[in-house]
């Protein structure tokens, strides 16, 4: 009885192997085996360096935005708390005294 299973396996095994190797997974495995994985390491390292630089840049941008937000929040809280009020000066008061159009 075991010889029947062996014959069926012998006929089905090539079909299963060809189906797996012809699939996308099989092609990806073959490409990795052919390249040895070393060619992709340089590209991966370059990509990692690029992404680390972008993370640093974005961190600086977030820090700058946080500082700006804190500054604006302080200004708004001072204004709402009745902090020092600034009055607008008229345009005539900006001119030096004695030079009022003479």
C-alpha positions in Angstrom: 0.0 0.0 0.0 2.8 2.4 0.7 4.1 2.0 -2.9 0.9 3.5 -4.2 1.4 6.6 -2.0 5.0 6.8 -3.3 3.8 6.6 -7.0 1.2 9.3 -6.4 3.7 11.5 -4.6 6.2 11.0 -7.5 3.6 12.2 -10.0 2.3 15.1 -7.9 5.6 16.4 -6.5 6.8 18.0 -9.8 3.5 19.7 -10.3 3.5 21.1 -6.7 7.1 22.3 -7.1 6.5 24.0 -10.5 3.4 25.7 -9.1 5.3 27.1 -6.1 8.3 28.2 -8.1 6.2 29.9 -10.7 4.3 31.9 -8.0 5.3 35.3 -6.8 6.6 33.9 -3.6 8.8 31.5 -5.5 10.2 34.3 -7.7 11.0 36.4 -4.7 12.8 33.5 -3.1 14.8 32.9 -6.3 15.7 36.5 -6.6 17.0 36.6 -3.1 19.0 33.4 -3.5 20.6 34.8 -6.7 21.6 38.1 -5.3 22.8 36.6 -2.1 21.2 39.4 -0.1 24.3 41.6 -0.2 23.1 44.0 -2.9 20.0 44.9 -1.0 21.9 45.7 2.2 23.4 48.9 0.7 20.1 50.1 -0.5 18.5 49.3 2.8 21.3 51.1 4.8 20.9 54.2 2.5 17.2 54.2 3.0 17.6 53.9 6.8 20.0 56.8 6.8 17.5 58.9 4.7 14.6 58.0 7.0 16.7 58.8 10.1 17.5 62.3 8.6 13.8 62.9 7.9 12.9 61.9 11.5 15.5 64.4 12.8 14.2 67.1 10.6 10.6 66.4 11.6 11.5 66.4 15.2 13.1 69.8 14.8 10.0 71.1 13.1 7.7 69.7 15.8 10.0 71.3 18.5 9.8 74.6 16.7 6.0 74.4 16.4 5.7 73.5 20.0 7.8 76.6 21.0 5.7 78.8 18.8 2.5 77.4 20.3 3.8 77.9 23.8 4.7 81.5 23.0 1.3 82.2 21.5 -0.4 80.6 24.4 1.5 82.8 26.8 0.6 85.9 24.9 -3.1 84.9 24.8 -3.1 84.1 28.5 -1.4 87.4 29.4 -3.9 89.3 27.3 -6.9 87.5 28.8 -5.6 87.9 32.3 -5.5 91.6 32.0 -1.8 91.9 31.5 -0.1 95.0 30.4 -2.3 96.7 27.9 -0.8 98.5 25.0 -2.5 101.5 23.6 -2.1 102.5 20.0 -0.4 105.8 19.4 -1.7 108.1 16.9 0.3 108.7 13.7 1.2 112.2 14.9 2.8 110.9 18.1 5.3 108.9 16.1 6.9 112.0 14.6 9.7 113.6 16.6 8.6 116.8 18.4 9.4 120.0 16.7 9.5 118.4 13.2 5.7 118.2 12.7 5.8 119.0 9.1 7.8 122.2 9.2 
